[in-house]
Amino acid sequence: MADYQGKKITIIGLGKTGLSCINFLKAKQANVRVIDTRQSPVGAEQLDKSIPLHTGSLNQQWLLDSDIIVISPGLAVKTPEIQIALAAGVEVIGDIELFCREADKPIIGITGSNGKSTVTTLVAEMAKAAGINVGMGGNIGIPALSLLNQGHDLYVLELSSFQLETTYSLKAIAATVLNVTEDHMNRYIDLEDYRQAKLKIYQNCQTAVVNAEDPLTKEDGKQSAIYQVSFAEHHADYWLKTENTKTYLMAQNEVVISCEQMKLTGRHNYMNALASIALAQAANIEISGIRTALQNFTGLEHRFQLTHMANGVRWINDSKATNVGSTVAALTGLQVEGKLHLLLGGDGKGADFSELEKLINKPEIYCYCFGQDGTKLAKLSAQSQLFDTMEQAIESLRPTLSSGDMVLLSPACASLDQFASFEKRGEEFTRLAKLYVAN
């Protein structure tokens, strides 16, 4: 455990994570100061008045005068003021690094462009069902530092590329990069730069769980996992077996569960389940707990969630599809009896949307594009219409619906151009969906 007593530590960013860092470091008797680039940051009202707070910009002098800077994952390490501090010898870390230095129980680490919240939650449910006192947190919305000193025997962390950039002491018992698709290209030089941030999760881990269908998830020699296992539909340690029209999740030659016993459906969810089984077994979670969780887990809100059904029309909320890869996963293998009405749009974060073109240019797919990058998305398909807002798009499609149709919000974009969060976007979709009522 590191000693922070008397150290001058500047925390950048308030909010839940920033406040968790402040509470942790104050308890360690550090001299804490806080910077937030927003004029009126969320959480300022909860800050102890004795703690200095600078808002509206990065205070370069404070940064240079620090022993340690604890940076919010929302701020890039490449920011000039941070680079100046690094060049002056100031240590720059994140909240996950603080956590890893302190944690004395095994950690399962999960990253990837898509599916990481589902896998993180499912692995935690597996541990819980096996009778393990498990703490789940990280990028999933629960600050990792809040999990300390709670009696947990295992930690399951969802980790973003931003968090991994400033993490150096993670030694996971099991770790995975679920997939790597273009995301956050407004923050990284290119896809390889983004990938390298993700691959840091394998550094010093015991078992790396790699996606055999995605070569970008494999270690490239810079990492040092002791063991490696794979998951994929075929030719992997964890795989799908089809026999007599039934599909099974397999661990080597052992049947874990039949897919018809699970509440999760769809190929992308079966891949998530295989990765979860691999992580759980690497952490010695008993198979009975793994099976129980797989039978009971219903999935996450805003992640391909059936939110309304009337007149034979299914309304699916996949608002958590904030990048192209996530929407590709939702569309791959999707079967719809009638027409698919696909809602696309928001802030694409500089992504290349071309991968969607082959998936959406089908006679039964109609696209309704909106928001900041709606114009770019509308150009991908001849059967596209452009709107300013999601509400306008839904108002337009509602009179065209027939039994067997699906309305799918899988926007391939972040929500922040028009909504406070992807959750708010999903809630608004659900509200609008429920205006479509049975005759």
Order of alpha helices (4+ residues) and beta strands (2+ residues): beta-alpha-beta-beta-alpha-beta-alpha-beta-alpha-beta-alpha-beta-beta-alpha-beta-alpha-beta-beta-beta-beta-beta-alpha-alpha-beta-beta-alpha-beta-alpha-beta-alpha-beta-alpha-beta-alpha
